[in-house]
Amino acid sequence: MRRYDVTVIGAGIVGLASAYRLLQRHPSLAVLVLEKERQVGLHQTGRNSGVLHSGLYYRPGSARARTCVQGRAQMVAFAREHGIPHETCGKVVVAVGRRELERLPALCANGRRNGLDRVEVVDRAALREIEPHAGGLGAVWVPYAGIIDFAAVAAKLRDLLLAAGAAVTTLAEATGIRRSADGVEIATRAGRRASRHLINCGGLYSDRIARLDGLTSPARIVAFRGDFFELAPAARHKVRGLIYPVPDPSMPFLGVHLTRRTAGQVECGPNAVFALKREGYGKADVDGRDALEALSYRGTWRLLLRHARYGIREYARALSRRRFIAAVRRLVPSLTDAEVRPSRAGVRALALAPDGAMVDDFLIVRGERSVHVLNAPSPAATAALAIGSDVAEAATAAFAL
Ligand SMILES: Cc1cc2nc3c(=O)[nH]c(=O)nc-3n(C[C@H](O)[C@H](O)[C@H](O)COP(=O)(O)OP(=O)(O)OC[C@H]3O[C@@H](n4cnc5c(N)ncnc54)[C@H](O)[C@@H]3O)c2cc1C
């Protein structure tokens, strides 16, 4: 059996970028990437909003803030170099009522602390110049934000890895991890693989992979499905770039927004509803093990009870098209029912501590001969190349490479 130096489990954008950065740093390493699906990037990476986030909201000094700002610049350079569809179209964060308007300067100040010098609060007239169909009293204008095809980024990373001599094996779900005298042995659906070291980038299954490696994750992954709608082609002109609501500080990942895609469609969403299947994209999807794990976890109940009001509202939006459209119309009032129609769904991996607190920052933990990425929520796609450098650095230190 061939023995690899480092095996990465999970070919989402974080796993691929980590392998890529590791090989850039240590070109002679034998690197293997294992992916359970037929293709790379099929889950969170291929089902997200496609937004290049700016770093406006994240806590200054956090890994999310740092890697978002650095990673966006790196991602734009990568996209330019490799001809990946992207555009820095900018975004408006629209204040609909007085109270939201009052929160804009603080949002702007937070962005400036994260190095976004050109963010500014704009009045209603200036907002209409940027987004003529947006409602609202004013906005934060964020010229840094943009759109990109993250699935194309993942495919390009795979190609670059292969060209650099790495192996990327699909249809190879890792099902067991065993220590050997000088490394690890990974049982996969495509046979066993031997490796000196392991990096876990399993996204929605990262906590389970950590458990296979004997590590007790400080958080459990709980799945939240997000349903998207899209605008009819004749209504696409009503959104030029990215139109976002002012985030609620206690639930910053909630909030239906309008997003232009690189291929020209305009999407609205996603909502966020507790899901009983980690990679379940249909409203009725249930997986016995996923459901049992989520429902038997104290952290899930604490989160759901603590935020019951939000939960009910999100469920109502998931079940009622009318309510969903009402949320969209807060931002673009002229949209009609006929102009908004259901499209696809994605599922977010939410890392929850036992007390129900959402793990706020990216979480990279070292095991024995292993490094585990246990929380990589948004903006991890934007930040992937910078997170990949962090993972490569952690692996270099942990594995004494
Ligand atoms: C609805 C939604 C909208 C979002 N919008 C944005 C956005 O606009 N901008 C942004 O920057 N971020 C966004 N995000 C977040 C972003 O998509 C994720 O943070 C990022 O894709 C995480 O990448 P990942 O590689 O960790 O996970 P994933 O892309 O989920 O990859 C994990 C991979 O591991 C594989 N895997 C799992 N278990 C195993 C196993 N046992 N063996 C082998 N392989 C395994 C999976 O099949 C999968 O391919 C969004 C997320 C969602 C869900």
Ligand as a Chemical Component Dictionary entry (heavy atoms), coordinates in Angstrom:
data_LIG
# 
_chem_comp.id                   LIG 
_chem_comp.type                 NON-POLYMER 
_chem_comp.pdbx_formal_charge   0 
_chem_comp.three_letter_code    LIG 
# 
loop_
_chem_comp_atom.comp_id 
_chem_comp_atom.atom_id 
_chem_comp_atom.alt_atom_id 
_chem_comp_atom.type_symbol 
_chem_comp_atom.charge 
_chem_comp_atom.model_Cartn_x 
_chem_comp_atom.model_Cartn_y 
_chem_comp_atom.model_Cartn_z 
_chem_comp_atom.pdbx_ordinal 
LIG C1  C1  C 0 -26.565 28.314 1.943  1  
LIG C2  C2  C 0 -25.156 28.762 2.137  2  
LIG C3  C3  C 0 -24.729 30.019 1.677  3  
LIG C4  C4  C 0 -23.419 30.420 1.869  4  
LIG N1  N1  N 0 -22.981 31.569 1.277  5  
LIG C5  C5  C 0 -21.643 31.874 1.318  6  
LIG C6  C6  C 0 -21.130 32.944 0.551  7  
LIG O1  O1  O 0 -21.862 33.574 -0.212 8  
LIG N2  N2  N 0 -19.822 33.249 0.652  9  
LIG C7  C7  C 0 -18.969 32.537 1.471  10 
LIG O2  O2  O 0 -17.799 32.875 1.539  11 
LIG N3  N3  N 0 -19.426 31.483 2.177  12 
LIG C8  C8  C 0 -20.736 31.121 2.086  13 
LIG N4  N4  N 0 -21.201 30.024 2.745  14 
LIG C9  C9  C 0 -20.264 29.249 3.552  15 
LIG C10 C10 C 0 -19.339 28.398 2.697  16 
LIG O3  O3  O 0 -20.016 27.797 1.629  17 
LIG C11 C11 C 0 -18.694 27.336 3.592  18 
LIG O4  O4  O 0 -18.166 27.977 4.716  19 
LIG C12 C12 C 0 -17.579 26.589 2.858  20 
LIG O5  O5  O 0 -18.015 26.104 1.620  21 
LIG C13 C13 C 0 -17.085 25.456 3.709  22 
LIG O6  O6  O 0 -16.266 24.650 2.909  23 
LIG P1  P1  P 0 -15.836 23.233 3.378  24 
LIG O7  O7  O 0 -14.833 22.742 2.414  25 
LIG O8  O8  O 0 -15.454 23.299 4.835  26 
LIG O9  O9  O 0 -17.180 22.368 3.369  27 
LIG P2  P2  P 0 -17.890 21.571 2.181  28 
LIG O10 O10 O 0 -17.946 22.364 0.947  29 
LIG O11 O11 O 0 -19.187 21.084 2.732  30 
LIG O12 O12 O 0 -16.913 20.355 1.919  31 
LIG C14 C14 C 0 -16.767 19.268 2.787  32 
LIG C15 C15 C 0 -16.483 18.048 1.925  33 
LIG O13 O13 O 0 -16.171 16.949 2.751  34 
LIG C16 C16 C 0 -16.727 15.787 2.146  35 
LIG N5  N5  N 0 -16.815 14.770 3.169  36 
LIG C17 C17 C 0 -17.566 14.793 4.303  37 
LIG N6  N6  N 0 -17.379 13.663 5.010  38 
LIG C18 C18 C 0 -16.489 12.919 4.323  39 
LIG C19 C19 C 0 -15.887 11.644 4.558  40 
LIG N7  N7  N 0 -16.169 10.923 5.630  41 
LIG N8  N8  N 0 -15.007 11.172 3.640  42 
LIG C20 C20 C 0 -14.683 11.890 2.527  43 
LIG N9  N9  N 0 -15.238 13.093 2.258  44 
LIG C21 C21 C 0 -16.114 13.606 3.143  45 
LIG C22 C22 C 0 -18.074 16.271 1.636  46 
LIG O14 O14 O 0 -18.631 15.423 0.675  47 
LIG C23 C23 C 0 -17.708 17.635 1.111  48 
LIG O15 O15 O 0 -17.354 17.605 -0.273 49 
LIG C24 C24 C 0 -22.510 29.584 2.575  50 
LIG C25 C25 C 0 -22.928 28.331 3.026  51 
LIG C26 C26 C 0 -24.218 27.902 2.773  52 
LIG C27 C27 C 0 -24.615 26.522 3.192  53 
# 
loop_
_chem_comp_bond.comp_id 
_chem_comp_bond.atom_id_1 
_chem_comp_bond.atom_id_2 
_chem_comp_bond.value_order 
_chem_comp_bond.pdbx_ordinal 
LIG C1  C2  SING 1  
LIG C2  C3  SING 2  
LIG C2  C26 DOUB 3  
LIG C3  C4  DOUB 4  
LIG C4  N1  SING 5  
LIG C4  C24 SING 6  
LIG N1  C5  DOUB 7  
LIG C5  C6  SING 8  
LIG C5  C8  SING 9  
LIG C6  O1  DOUB 10 
LIG C6  N2  SING 11 
LIG N2  C7  SING 12 
LIG C7  O2  DOUB 13 
LIG C7  N3  SING 14 
LIG N3  C8  DOUB 15 
LIG C8  N4  SING 16 
LIG N4  C9  SING 17 
LIG N4  C24 SING 18 
LIG C9  C10 SING 19 
LIG C10 O3  SING 20 
LIG C10 C11 SING 21 
LIG C11 O4  SING 22 
LIG C11 C12 SING 23 
LIG C12 O5  SING 24 
LIG C12 C13 SING 25 
LIG C13 O6  SING 26 
LIG O6  P1  SING 27 
LIG P1  O7  DOUB 28 
LIG P1  O8  SING 29 
LIG P1  O9  SING 30 
LIG O9  P2  SING 31 
LIG P2  O10 DOUB 32 
LIG P2  O11 SING 33 
LIG P2  O12 SING 34 
LIG O12 C14 SING 35 
LIG C14 C15 SING 36 
LIG C15 O13 SING 37 
LIG C15 C23 SING 38 
LIG O13 C16 SING 39 
LIG C16 N5  SING 40 
LIG C16 C22 SING 41 
LIG N5  C17 SING 42 
LIG N5  C21 SING 43 
LIG C17 N6  DOUB 44 
LIG N6  C18 SING 45 
LIG C18 C19 SING 46 
LIG C18 C21 DOUB 47 
LIG C19 N7  SING 48 
LIG C19 N8  DOUB 49 
LIG N8  C20 SING 50 
LIG C20 N9  DOUB 51 
LIG N9  C21 SING 52 
LIG C22 O14 SING 53 
LIG C22 C23 SING 54 
LIG C23 O15 SING 55 
LIG C24 C25 DOUB 56 
LIG C25 C26 SING 57 
LIG C26 C27 SING 58 
# 
